[in-house]
Amino acid sequence: MPQLTIKDLSLGYENGAILSHLSFEVNAGDYLAIVGENGSGKSTLMKTLLGLLKPLAGEISFGDSLRKNEIGYLPQQTLVQRDFPASVTEVVLSGCLSNGAFHPFYNKADKARAAANMARMGITELKDRSYRELSGGQQQRVLLARALCATEKILLLDEPVSGLDPKVTMEMYDLIKQLNDEGVTIIMISHDIAAAVRYADHILHLGEKIFFGTVEDYKKSEFGEFFLAKEETV
Amino acid sequence: MILGASKLAIYLQYPFVQYALIVGVLIALCSSLLGVTLVLKRFSFIGDGLSHVAFGAMSVAAVVGLTNQMLIVLPVTIVCAVLLLRTGSKARLQGDASVAIISVTALAVGYLLMNVFPTSSNVSADVCGTLFGSSSILNLSMAEVWVSIVLSVVTVAVFVVFYNRIFAVTFDENFAKATGVKTDIYNLIIAVIIAVVIVLAMNLVGSLLISALVIFPALSAMRVFKSFLSVTVCSTVLSVSTALIGILASVLLSTPVGPTIVAGEAIVFIAFWIIGAVKGVKKA
């Protein structure tokens, strides 16, 4: 049974649908890249999947023992965070809030999980540093560790490499791939079709026409031929 | 110096000075707690707007002739806080514009009412007192002291219990919401705490100077400290100590309480700004 089934989904805001009749599914362990031009509805789709927006029509169903709100999320950086006084540990721990009953404070299990995920992201030595003083790549690792505290099952990444330099971009993609190899389902929004094809195993291409399928089929499709040929000539 | 100390010792025996110190410290404590959240959520202006609303509500209460003005002022301010934070987050009607509209209207209507239905012979002095706090902190009744104590204890307790959630909602509301934190409830809690703090703080510094009490300690602390916890603790300590020193100074020097405290906050801010610059902390 798929972890996530999207059936005949229409989404957008009150004054009009951006996308309609969208259907796809995501199985445990998949690496899905969502690509498409600006304004094609990538971010709207992500917000809808996260439950921040209500779909206009259609349904999103969770299977394979995945509960709603069990989706980890790597957002794009917000302006507020740029000068937020918070230590790395405080940020990572805040991912633990989603779990079950209300406890006012973090317990030992939460702290252990935060420590484990910081180690996994290679940021243990940064744990007392201030989030706002870190480099872009380090900040993304902190937010990934936080997302992993919220769930081990499925991560939604919104443009995870935007603003990073080429070397850090490569490291970030490798890190995401490594998580995927460890069994975490990945859904990644990206501008970078070349990287999407290299790392992901499924592609959802949004635009006037919608493509959903495996990377192999995508490469053979008219989208793939058009976009990948263009990438190569650049 | 010795003269000042003995003078202080005499003043400290008066109940009104003791009340002022107790209530002043509690108000300073509460008002600094949410400062960080308000500054970071870009809500600094909401405190200002709400204090004008509280002023309007207070003049209505005075005109109606209520003995316990809290009964009107607190609920009205809470309702406005909830409405303003709502528009702030959804940004449908520009948040800052709606704050401006509500606050100037409340200010104008309040002053109008006090002039049309004067309750005392010297309206200007009354208005000035409400706006700048002048001496109301030194004229507290036993009942007002108790109300302040109870509200402060509740505010601090709520803040401590929800501390981690408030952090999460401030740092990244979307993430918190997506992972199942009931962000609407915590935004509501934040709004209610702000309203309570503002109504309490009117006694101390008057409605025009409240935002200083809320914003200054947080801004000062953010210059130097780097984690949310240390910033929160530091701004609380700063706020309480400036309030304490400010009240004592104003008793000794016969200056108005509110402006004395706020001037102190400003000096502290400048000092911390310099410390931060010297330490090379990234600018906030």
Interface residues (C-beta under 8 A of the other chain):
Chain A: K47 L50 G51 L52 K68 N69 E70 I71 G72 Y73 P75 T78 V80 Q81 D83 F84 P85 A86 S87 E90 V91 L93 S94 G95 L97 S98 P104 F105 Y106 D128 R129 S130 R132 E133 R146 A147 A150 T151
Chain B: V36 L40 K41 R42 V160 V161 F162 Y163 N164 R165 F167 A168 T170 F171 D172 N174 F175 A176 K177 A178 T179 G180 V181 A221 M222 F225 K226 S227 F228 L229 S230 V231 K282 K283 A284
